Amino acid sequence: MSRSTAWMCLGGGVILFGLGAQRVWHHGDWALLILSVLIGAFSISALMKHKPRR
């Protein structure tokens, strides 16, 4: 995964996290929240792997 793709995935994960939190609050549905946390974790992992070394 390229660095720009990882940033886009992280942004999408943040948006999905907000929507998932709203669904948990109103409907008690945890699926979207859990999925957004996994997307965020994989995106952060990809960003850390491609971190430039000094």
Predicted model as a PDB file, atoms N, CA, C, CB and O in Angstrom, pLDDT in the B-factor column:
MODEL        1                                                                  
ATOM      1  N   MET A   1       0.855  -1.166   0.000  1.00 79.00           N  
ATOM      2  CA  MET A   1       0.000   0.000   0.000  1.00 79.00           C  
ATOM      3  C   MET A   1       0.905   1.234   0.000  1.00 79.00           C  
ATOM      4  CB  MET A   1      -0.975  -0.005   1.230  1.00 79.00           C  
ATOM      5  O   MET A   1       1.821   1.345   0.815  1.00 79.00           O  
ATOM      6  N   SER A   2       0.637   2.147  -0.916  1.00 86.00           N  
ATOM      7  CA  SER A   2       1.445   3.361  -0.970  1.00 86.00           C  
ATOM      8  C   SER A   2       1.061   4.288   0.182  1.00 86.00           C  
ATOM      9  CB  SER A   2       1.267   4.079  -2.331  1.00 86.00           C  
ATOM     10  O   SER A   2       0.032   4.110   0.833  1.00 86.00           O  
ATOM     11  N   ARG A   3       1.902   5.261   0.409  1.00 88.00           N  
ATOM     12  CA  ARG A   3       1.689   6.183   1.530  1.00 88.00           C  
ATOM     13  C   ARG A   3       0.413   7.010   1.347  1.00 88.00           C  
ATOM     14  CB  ARG A   3       2.897   7.116   1.683  1.00 88.00           C  
ATOM     15  O   ARG A   3      -0.320   7.238   2.309  1.00 88.00           O  
ATOM     16  N   SER A   4       0.149   7.456   0.124  1.00 91.00           N  
ATOM     17  CA  SER A   4      -1.059   8.257  -0.111  1.00 91.00           C  
ATOM     18  C   SER A   4      -2.322   7.409   0.058  1.00 91.00           C  
ATOM     19  CB  SER A   4      -1.024   8.878  -1.523  1.00 91.00           C  
ATOM     20  O   SER A   4      -3.339   7.899   0.550  1.00 91.00           O  
ATOM     21  N   THR A   5      -2.259   6.147  -0.347  1.00 93.00           N  
ATOM     22  CA  THR A   5      -3.402   5.258  -0.159  1.00 93.00           C  
ATOM     23  C   THR A   5      -3.655   5.013   1.328  1.00 93.00           C  
ATOM     24  CB  THR A   5      -3.172   3.922  -0.888  1.00 93.00           C  
ATOM     25  O   THR A   5      -4.807   4.964   1.761  1.00 93.00           O  
ATOM     26  N   ALA A   6      -2.595   4.860   2.103  1.00 91.00           N  
ATOM     27  CA  ALA A   6      -2.746   4.655   3.546  1.00 91.00           C  
ATOM     28  C   ALA A   6      -3.389   5.882   4.203  1.00 91.00           C  
ATOM     29  CB  ALA A   6      -1.375   4.359   4.196  1.00 91.00           C  
ATOM     30  O   ALA A   6      -4.219   5.742   5.101  1.00 91.00           O  
ATOM     31  N   TRP A   7      -3.005   7.083   3.754  1.00 93.00           N  
ATOM     32  CA  TRP A   7      -3.618   8.301   4.310  1.00 93.00           C  
ATOM     33  C   TRP A   7      -5.099   8.393   3.940  1.00 93.00           C  
ATOM     34  CB  TRP A   7      -2.874   9.555   3.808  1.00 93.00           C  
ATOM     35  O   TRP A   7      -5.918   8.810   4.759  1.00 93.00           O  
ATOM     36  N   MET A   8      -5.447   8.004   2.705  1.00 95.00           N  
ATOM     37  CA  MET A   8      -6.858   8.022   2.306  1.00 95.00           C  
ATOM     38  C   MET A   8      -7.667   7.004   3.108  1.00 95.00           C  
ATOM     39  CB  MET A   8      -6.995   7.735   0.801  1.00 95.00           C  
ATOM     40  O   MET A   8      -8.797   7.282   3.508  1.00 95.00           O  
ATOM     41  N   CYS A   9      -7.094   5.836   3.339  1.00 94.00           N  
ATOM     42  CA  CYS A   9      -7.773   4.816   4.142  1.00 94.00           C  
ATOM     43  C   CYS A   9      -7.955   5.283   5.581  1.00 94.00           C  
ATOM     44  CB  CYS A   9      -6.986   3.499   4.112  1.00 94.00           C  
ATOM     45  O   CYS A   9      -8.992   5.033   6.194  1.00 94.00           O  
ATOM     46  N   LEU A  10      -6.952   5.955   6.113  1.00 95.00           N  
ATOM     47  CA  LEU A  10      -7.060   6.472   7.472  1.00 95.00           C  
ATOM     48  C   LEU A  10      -8.161   7.529   7.558  1.00 95.00           C  
ATOM     49  CB  LEU A  10      -5.716   7.060   7.933  1.00 95.00           C  
ATOM     50  O   LEU A  10      -8.934   7.546   8.516  1.00 95.00           O  
ATOM     51  N   GLY A  11      -8.230   8.401   6.566  1.00 96.00           N  
ATOM     52  CA  GLY A  11      -9.308   9.397   6.532  1.00 96.00           C  
ATOM     53  C   GLY A  11     -10.679   8.750   6.448  1.00 96.00           C  
ATOM     54  O   GLY A  11     -11.612   9.165   7.135  1.00 96.00           O  
ATOM     55  N   GLY A  12     -10.798   7.740   5.611  1.00 95.00           N  
ATOM     56  CA  GLY A  12     -12.062   7.007   5.521  1.00 95.00           C  
ATOM     57  C   GLY A  12     -12.409   6.300   6.817  1.00 95.00           C  
ATOM     58  O   GLY A  12     -13.573   6.242   7.213  1.00 95.00           O  
ATOM     59  N   GLY A  13     -11.386   5.759   7.478  1.00 95.00           N  
ATOM     60  CA  GLY A  13     -11.616   5.103   8.767  1.00 95.00           C  
ATOM     61  C   GLY A  13     -12.101   6.070   9.828  1.00 95.00           C  
ATOM     62  O   GLY A  13     -12.932   5.716  10.664  1.00 95.00           O  
ATOM     63  N   VAL A  14     -11.585   7.295   9.800  1.00 96.00           N  
ATOM     64  CA  VAL A  14     -12.024   8.310  10.760  1.00 96.00           C  
ATOM     65  C   VAL A  14     -13.486   8.687  10.503  1.00 96.00           C  
ATOM     66  CB  VAL A  14     -11.121   9.566  10.677  1.00 96.00           C  
ATOM     67  O   VAL A  14     -14.270   8.831  11.440  1.00 96.00           O  
ATOM     68  N   ILE A  15     -13.844   8.845   9.226  1.00 96.00           N  
ATOM     69  CA  ILE A  15     -15.237   9.164   8.889  1.00 96.00           C  
ATOM     70  C   ILE A  15     -16.160   8.018   9.299  1.00 96.00           C  
ATOM     71  CB  ILE A  15     -15.380   9.450   7.375  1.00 96.00           C  
ATOM     72  O   ILE A  15     -17.223   8.243   9.878  1.00 96.00           O  
ATOM     73  N   LEU A  16     -15.742   6.786   8.990  1.00 95.00           N  
ATOM     74  CA  LEU A  16     -16.553   5.629   9.382  1.00 95.00           C  
ATOM     75  C   LEU A  16     -16.652   5.494  10.897  1.00 95.00           C  
ATOM     76  CB  LEU A  16     -15.970   4.352   8.787  1.00 95.00           C  
ATOM     77  O   LEU A  16     -17.668   5.033  11.417  1.00 95.00           O  
ATOM     78  N   PHE A  17     -15.596   5.896  11.607  1.00 96.00           N  
ATOM     79  CA  PHE A  17     -15.641   5.846  13.063  1.00 96.00           C  
ATOM     80  C   PHE A  17     -16.734   6.774  13.597  1.00 96.00           C  
ATOM     81  CB  PHE A  17     -14.273   6.229  13.657  1.00 96.00           C  
ATOM     82  O   PHE A  17     -17.485   6.413  14.502  1.00 96.00           O  
ATOM     83  N   GLY A  18     -16.806   7.963  13.025  1.00 96.00           N  
ATOM     84  CA  GLY A  18     -17.858   8.894  13.435  1.00 96.00           C  
ATOM     85  C   GLY A  18     -19.247   8.350  13.142  1.00 96.00           C  
ATOM     86  O   GLY A  18     -20.145   8.445  13.979  1.00 96.00           O  
ATOM     87  N   LEU A  19     -19.425   7.782  11.960  1.00 96.00           N  
ATOM     88  CA  LEU A  19     -20.721   7.195  11.621  1.00 96.00           C  
ATOM     89  C   LEU A  19     -21.031   5.984  12.498  1.00 96.00           C  
ATOM     90  CB  LEU A  19     -20.751   6.792  10.146  1.00 96.00           C  
ATOM     91  O   LEU A  19     -22.171   5.781  12.916  1.00 96.00           O  
ATOM     92  N   GLY A  20     -20.001   5.186  12.771  1.00 95.00           N  
ATOM     93  CA  GLY A  20     -20.200   4.018  13.632  1.00 95.00           C  
ATOM     94  C   GLY A  20     -20.556   4.401  15.055  1.00 95.00           C  
ATOM     95  O   GLY A  20     -21.400   3.762  15.684  1.00 95.00           O  
ATOM     96  N   ALA A  21     -19.913   5.449  15.566  1.00 96.00           N  
ATOM     97  CA  ALA A  21     -20.251   5.913  16.920  1.00 96.00           C  
ATOM     98  C   ALA A  21     -21.692   6.405  16.973  1.00 96.00           C  
ATOM     99  CB  ALA A  21     -19.290   7.038  17.368  1.00 96.00           C  
ATOM    100  O   ALA A  21     -22.393   6.191  17.963  1.00 96.00           O  
ATOM    101  N   GLN A  22     -22.128   7.060  15.911  1.00 96.00           N  
ATOM    102  CA  GLN A  22     -23.515   7.522  15.849  1.00 96.00           C  
ATOM    103  C   GLN A  22     -24.484   6.335  15.831  1.00 96.00           C  
ATOM    104  CB  GLN A  22     -23.732   8.406  14.604  1.00 96.00           C  
ATOM    105  O   GLN A  22     -25.521   6.366  16.493  1.00 96.00           O  
ATOM    106  N   ARG A  23     -24.140   5.288  15.066  1.00 95.00           N  
ATOM    107  CA  ARG A  23     -25.016   4.108  15.016  1.00 95.00           C  
ATOM    108  C   ARG A  23     -25.065   3.380  16.354  1.00 95.00           C  
ATOM    109  CB  ARG A  23     -24.545   3.147  13.927  1.00 95.00           C  
ATOM    110  O   ARG A  23     -26.114   2.869  16.745  1.00 95.00           O  
ATOM    111  N   VAL A  24     -23.925   3.331  17.062  1.00 95.00           N  
ATOM    112  CA  VAL A  24     -23.929   2.705  18.385  1.00 95.00           C  
ATOM    113  C   VAL A  24     -24.826   3.496  19.317  1.00 95.00           C  
ATOM    114  CB  VAL A  24     -22.496   2.611  18.962  1.00 95.00           C  
ATOM    115  O   VAL A  24     -25.595   2.920  20.087  1.00 95.00           O  
ATOM    116  N   TRP A  25     -24.729   4.813  19.248  1.00 95.00           N  
ATOM    117  CA  TRP A  25     -25.494   5.671  20.146  1.00 95.00           C  
ATOM    118  C   TRP A  25     -26.998   5.540  19.905  1.00 95.00           C  
ATOM    119  CB  TRP A  25     -25.064   7.123  19.977  1.00 95.00           C  
ATOM    120  O   TRP A  25     -27.782   5.483  20.852  1.00 95.00           O  
ATOM    121  N   HIS A  26     -27.396   5.491  18.623  1.00 95.00           N  
ATOM    122  CA  HIS A  26     -28.827   5.488  18.310  1.00 95.00           C  
ATOM    123  C   HIS A  26     -29.431   4.094  18.200  1.00 95.00           C  
ATOM    124  CB  HIS A  26     -29.059   6.221  17.030  1.00 95.00           C  
ATOM    125  O   HIS A  26     -30.578   3.891  18.598  1.00 95.00           O  
ATOM    126  N   HIS A  27     -28.684   3.134  17.670  1.00 92.00           N  
ATOM    127  CA  HIS A  27     -29.263   1.823  17.375  1.00 92.00           C  
ATOM    128  C   HIS A  27     -28.600   0.666  18.115  1.00 92.00           C  
ATOM    129  CB  HIS A  27     -29.185   1.569  15.911  1.00 92.00           C  
ATOM    130  O   HIS A  27     -29.141  -0.439  18.126  1.00 92.00           O  
ATOM    131  N   GLY A  28     -27.451   0.893  18.730  1.00 92.00           N  
ATOM    132  CA  GLY A  28     -26.754  -0.192  19.408  1.00 92.00           C  
ATOM    133  C   GLY A  28     -26.034  -1.129  18.454  1.00 92.00           C  
ATOM    134  O   GLY A  28     -25.698  -2.250  18.835  1.00 92.00           O  
ATOM    135  N   ASP A  29     -25.786  -0.697  17.218  1.00 91.00           N  
ATOM    136  CA  ASP A  29     -25.137  -1.526  16.198  1.00 91.00           C  
ATOM    137  C   ASP A  29     -23.632  -1.261  16.219  1.00 91.00           C  
ATOM    138  CB  ASP A  29     -25.729  -1.239  14.780  1.00 91.00           C  
ATOM    139  O   ASP A  29     -23.192  -0.151  15.919  1.00 91.00           O  
ATOM    140  N   TRP A  30     -22.842  -2.280  16.575  1.00 94.00           N  
ATOM    141  CA  TRP A  30     -21.400  -2.129  16.758  1.00 94.00           C  
ATOM    142  C   TRP A  30     -20.590  -2.458  15.518  1.00 94.00           C  
ATOM    143  CB  TRP A  30     -20.944  -2.993  17.879  1.00 94.00           C  
ATOM    144  O   TRP A  30     -19.383  -2.213  15.510  1.00 94.00           O  
ATOM    145  N   ALA A  31     -21.198  -3.003  14.468  1.00 95.00           N  
ATOM    146  CA  ALA A  31     -20.445  -3.530  13.327  1.00 95.00           C  
ATOM    147  C   ALA A  31     -19.607  -2.454  12.632  1.00 95.00           C  
ATOM    148  CB  ALA A  31     -21.399  -4.160  12.325  1.00 95.00           C  
ATOM    149  O   ALA A  31     -18.425  -2.675  12.370  1.00 95.00           O  
ATOM    150  N   LEU A  32     -20.188  -1.311  12.333  1.00 94.00           N  
ATOM    151  CA  LEU A  32     -19.466  -0.258  11.621  1.00 94.00           C  
ATOM    152  C   LEU A  32     -18.339   0.325  12.468  1.00 94.00           C  
ATOM    153  CB  LEU A  32     -20.427   0.848  11.206  1.00 94.00           C  
ATOM    154  O   LEU A  32     -17.286   0.681  11.938  1.00 94.00           O  
ATOM    155  N   LEU A  33     -18.550   0.424  13.759  1.00 94.00           N  
ATOM    156  CA  LEU A  33     -17.515   0.947  14.650  1.00 94.00           C  
ATOM    157  C   LEU A  33     -16.308   0.006  14.696  1.00 94.00           C  
ATOM    158  CB  LEU A  33     -18.083   1.154  16.066  1.00 94.00           C  
ATOM    159  O   LEU A  33     -15.165   0.459  14.633  1.00 94.00           O  
ATOM    160  N   ILE A  34     -16.558  -1.285  14.804  1.00 95.00           N  
ATOM    161  CA  ILE A  34     -15.470  -2.268  14.835  1.00 95.00           C  
ATOM    162  C   ILE A  34     -14.725  -2.280  13.503  1.00 95.00           C  
ATOM    163  CB  ILE A  34     -16.017  -3.677  15.154  1.00 95.00           C  
ATOM    164  O   ILE A  34     -13.497  -2.356  13.479  1.00 95.00           O  
ATOM    165  N   LEU A  35     -15.463  -2.207  12.396  1.00 96.00           N  
ATOM    166  CA  LEU A  35     -14.833  -2.185  11.081  1.00 96.00           C  
ATOM    167  C   LEU A  35     -13.963  -0.944  10.903  1.00 96.00           C  
ATOM    168  CB  LEU A  35     -15.895  -2.241   9.987  1.00 96.00           C  
ATOM    169  O   LEU A  35     -12.877  -1.029  10.329  1.00 96.00           O  
ATOM    170  N   SER A  36     -14.423   0.197  11.385  1.00 96.00           N  
ATOM    171  CA  SER A  36     -13.640   1.427  11.247  1.00 96.00           C  
ATOM    172  C   SER A  36     -12.366   1.377  12.091  1.00 96.00           C  
ATOM    173  CB  SER A  36     -14.484   2.639  11.649  1.00 96.00           C  
ATOM    174  O   SER A  36     -11.334   1.905  11.675  1.00 96.00           O  
ATOM    175  N   VAL A  37     -12.422   0.757  13.255  1.00 96.00           N  
ATOM    176  CA  VAL A  37     -11.224   0.616  14.087  1.00 96.00           C  
ATOM    177  C   VAL A  37     -10.199  -0.272  13.381  1.00 96.00           C  
ATOM    178  CB  VAL A  37     -11.586   0.027  15.477  1.00 96.00           C  
ATOM    179  O   VAL A  37      -9.003   0.021  13.406  1.00 96.00           O  
ATOM    180  N   LEU A  38     -10.659  -1.349  12.754  1.00 96.00           N  
ATOM    181  CA  LEU A  38      -9.738  -2.220  12.008  1.00 96.00           C  
ATOM    182  C   LEU A  38      -9.118  -1.496  10.813  1.00 96.00           C  
ATOM    183  CB  LEU A  38     -10.471  -3.477  11.527  1.00 96.00           C  
ATOM    184  O   LEU A  38      -7.923  -1.645  10.559  1.00 96.00           O  
ATOM    185  N   ILE A  39      -9.905  -0.720  10.083  1.00 95.00           N  
ATOM    186  CA  ILE A  39      -9.377   0.046   8.949  1.00 95.00           C  
ATOM    187  C   ILE A  39      -8.329   1.044   9.437  1.00 95.00           C  
ATOM    188  CB  ILE A  39     -10.520   0.784   8.202  1.00 95.00           C  
ATOM    189  O   ILE A  39      -7.269   1.182   8.826  1.00 95.00           O  
ATOM    190  N   GLY A  40      -8.621   1.735  10.529  1.00 95.00           N  
ATOM    191  CA  GLY A  40      -7.672   2.692  11.086  1.00 95.00           C  
ATOM    192  C   GLY A  40      -6.388   2.024  11.542  1.00 95.00           C  
ATOM    193  O   GLY A  40      -5.299   2.555  11.322  1.00 95.00           O  
ATOM    194  N   ALA A  41      -6.504   0.868  12.174  1.00 95.00           N  
ATOM    195  CA  ALA A  41      -5.317   0.168  12.671  1.00 95.00           C  
ATOM    196  C   ALA A  41      -4.420  -0.291  11.520  1.00 95.00           C  
ATOM    197  CB  ALA A  41      -5.729  -1.037  13.528  1.00 95.00           C  
ATOM    198  O   ALA A  41      -3.200  -0.143  11.589  1.00 95.00           O  
ATOM    199  N   PHE A  42      -5.017  -0.845  10.467  1.00 95.00           N  
ATOM    200  CA  PHE A  42      -4.215  -1.277   9.322  1.00 95.00           C  
ATOM    201  C   PHE A  42      -3.595  -0.085   8.603  1.00 95.00           C  
ATOM    202  CB  PHE A  42      -5.072  -2.090   8.347  1.00 95.00           C  
ATOM    203  O   PHE A  42      -2.471  -0.183   8.109  1.00 95.00           O  
ATOM    204  N   SER A  43      -4.300   1.030   8.537  1.00 95.00           N  
ATOM    205  CA  SER A  43      -3.754   2.225   7.886  1.00 95.00           C  
ATOM    206  C   SER A  43      -2.576   2.785   8.667  1.00 95.00           C  
ATOM    207  CB  SER A  43      -4.837   3.296   7.735  1.00 95.00           C  
ATOM    208  O   SER A  43      -1.557   3.152   8.082  1.00 95.00           O  
ATOM    209  N   ILE A  44      -2.712   2.852   9.977  1.00 94.00           N  
ATOM    210  CA  ILE A  44      -1.615   3.344  10.817  1.00 94.00           C  
ATOM    211  C   ILE A  44      -0.424   2.400  10.724  1.00 94.00           C  
ATOM    212  CB  ILE A  44      -2.072   3.491  12.290  1.00 94.00           C  
ATOM    213  O   ILE A  44       0.723   2.845  10.696  1.00 94.00           O  
ATOM    214  N   SER A  45      -0.689   1.108  10.675  1.00 93.00           N  
ATOM    215  CA  SER A  45       0.384   0.132  10.532  1.00 93.00           C  
ATOM    216  C   SER A  45       1.130   0.336   9.209  1.00 93.00           C  
ATOM    217  CB  SER A  45      -0.179  -1.299  10.614  1.00 93.00           C  
ATOM    218  O   SER A  45       2.358   0.270   9.173  1.00 93.00           O  
ATOM    219  N   ALA A  46       0.400   0.580   8.138  1.00 92.00           N  
ATOM    220  CA  ALA A  46       1.034   0.810   6.838  1.00 92.00           C  
ATOM    221  C   ALA A  46       1.840   2.102   6.852  1.00 92.00           C  
ATOM    222  CB  ALA A  46      -0.022   0.857   5.722  1.00 92.00           C  
ATOM    223  O   ALA A  46       2.920   2.162   6.263  1.00 92.00           O  
ATOM    224  N   LEU A  47       1.331   3.133   7.515  1.00 91.00           N  
ATOM    225  CA  LEU A  47       2.064   4.399   7.586  1.00 91.00           C  
ATOM    226  C   LEU A  47       3.341   4.249   8.413  1.00 91.00           C  
ATOM    227  CB  LEU A  47       1.175   5.499   8.186  1.00 91.00           C  
ATOM    228  O   LEU A  47       4.362   4.848   8.076  1.00 91.00           O  
ATOM    229  N   MET A  48       3.301   3.479   9.461  1.00 91.00           N  
ATOM    230  CA  MET A  48       4.484   3.281  10.303  1.00 91.00           C  
ATOM    231  C   MET A  48       5.532   2.426   9.581  1.00 91.00           C  
ATOM    232  CB  MET A  48       4.088   2.619  11.639  1.00 91.00           C  
ATOM    233  O   MET A  48       6.731   2.623   9.773  1.00 91.00           O  
ATOM    234  N   LYS A  49       5.085   1.485   8.759  1.00 88.00           N  
ATOM    235  CA  LYS A  49       6.006   0.619   8.042  1.00 88.00           C  
ATOM    236  C   LYS A  49       6.798   1.398   6.988  1.00 88.00           C  
ATOM    237  CB  LYS A  49       5.245  -0.529   7.387  1.00 88.00           C  
ATOM    238  O   LYS A  49       7.972   1.109   6.757  1.00 88.00           O  
ATOM    239  N   HIS A  50       6.164   2.375   6.356  1.00 71.00           N  
ATOM    240  CA  HIS A  50       6.809   3.152   5.310  1.00 71.00           C  
ATOM    241  C   HIS A  50       7.426   4.454   5.838  1.00 71.00           C  
ATOM    242  CB  HIS A  50       5.809   3.464   4.221  1.00 71.00           C  
ATOM    243  O   HIS A  50       7.727   5.364   5.066  1.00 71.00           O  
ATOM    244  N   LYS A  51       7.606   4.529   7.145  1.00 72.00           N  
ATOM    245  CA  LYS A  51       8.177   5.735   7.741  1.00 72.00           C  
ATOM    246  C   LYS A  51       9.640   5.871   7.307  1.00 72.00           C  
ATOM    247  CB  LYS A  51       8.062   5.694   9.297  1.00 72.00           C  
ATOM    248  O   LYS A  51      10.415   4.923   7.439  1.00 72.00           O  
ATOM    249  N   PRO A  52      10.020   7.044   6.790  1.00 71.00           N  
ATOM    250  CA  PRO A  52      11.413   7.213   6.356  1.00 71.00           C  
ATOM    251  C   PRO A  52      12.374   7.222   7.550  1.00 71.00           C  
ATOM    252  CB  PRO A  52      11.564   8.517   5.551  1.00 71.00           C  
ATOM    253  O   PRO A  52      12.096   7.829   8.585  1.00 71.00           O  
ATOM    254  N   ARG A  53      13.487   6.549   7.386  1.00 68.00           N  
ATOM    255  CA  ARG A  53      14.491   6.505   8.448  1.00 68.00           C  
ATOM    256  C   ARG A  53      15.524   7.594   8.224  1.00 68.00           C  
ATOM    257  CB  ARG A  53      15.171   5.121   8.508  1.00 68.00           C  
ATOM    258  O   ARG A  53      15.892   7.879   7.085  1.00 68.00           O  
ATOM    259  N   ARG A  54      15.993   8.206   9.306  1.00 66.00           N  
ATOM    260  CA  ARG A  54      16.968   9.299   9.194  1.00 66.00           C  
ATOM    261  C   ARG A  54      18.345   8.822   9.561  1.00 66.00           C  
ATOM    262  CB  ARG A  54      16.575  10.475  10.080  1.00 66.00           C  
ATOM    263  O   ARG A  54      19.298   9.600   9.527  1.00 66.00           O  
TER     264      ARG A  54                                                      
ENDMDL                                                                          
END                                                                             
